[in-house]
């Protein structure tokens, strides 16, 4: 169940949130949605792929975290936060928080984004975790960080549609099949994903490159291309996990 409420420093003065990641909190996800506003950080740690909605054909960027259902190869209890990477995707780091919209009575302007919290989320606590507000009522550093992550999601959602439209217009998006063998001989094949075509990206004319650059999309296309090298690192994580399991 979920119980979304508007976050405020009166009702939630003593509310805390566990900034920890594990299968216990349903963080064992093989992929998570990601947004253009975080591509430059994501490319350092994760493969960034695209998937296409079967109903409307829209693209959604995802970070690949594992190769099987409920497999997140970045979860590691040896790390303080339970996550073995320098950057955590915003859609999973935000935990119980989400963006809501609020319009003042009589105000015809567009509603303002505000922070909501799911009070039934397993990471919400009264005893343990990060404080949301300072004793005098201001936002804690943790809440400021989470607010920035929510803002990245909000801005990224607005950026994604025109970005994918530009990529599609220039025929930069192509399907990709990921095939590999593990050290134990198991073979894997991942289908249904898309990536940026390096061949077509390299063949763009100067005017097309300028078009992407002016829109802020060229750097993001290269970030997606660069991120594909992380598939090898993800395979290494899988091999390490299997070796550990074989010695138990």
CORJOHU-V386540 format. One record per backbone hydrogen bond with DSSP energy under -0.5 kcal/mol. CO is the residue of the C=O (numbers start at 1). NH is the residue of the N-H. Records with the same first field share a line. If there is no record, write none. Layout:
CO->NH  NH
This chain:
3->119
5->117
8->12
10->13
12->15
15->132
16->125
17->19  130
18->20
22->25  27
23->26
27->29
30->65  66
32->63
35->38
36->39
38->41  42
39->43
41->44
42->45  46
47->49  64
49->62
50->194
51->60
53->57
58->53
60->51
61->34
62->49  64
63->32  65
64->47
65->73
68->71
70->72
71->73
72->75
74->84
76->79
79->82
81->21
82->76
83->85
89->92  93
90->94
92->95
94->97
96->118
98->116
100->114
102->112
104->107
106->108
112->102
114->100
115->7
116->98
117->5  119
118->121
121->124
123->18
125->16
130->17
132->140
134->137
138->134
140->144
141->145
142->146
143->147
144->148
145->149
146->150
147->151
148->152
149->153
150->154
151->155
152->156
153->157
154->158
155->159
156->160
157->161
158->162
159->163
160->164
161->165
162->166
163->167
164->168
165->169
166->170
167->172
168->171
172->197
174->195
176->193
177->179
178->190
180->188
182->185
186->182
188->180
189->191
190->178
193->176
194->50
195->174
196->198
197->201
198->202
199->203
201->204
205->209
206->210
207->211
208->212
209->213
210->214
211->215
212->216  217  218
213->216
217->221
218->222
219->223
220->224
221->225
222->226
223->227
224->228
225->228
226->229
227->230
228->231
229->232  233
230->234
231->235
232->236
233->237
234->238
235->239
236->240
237->241
238->242
239->243
240->244
241->245
242->246
243->247
244->247
245->248
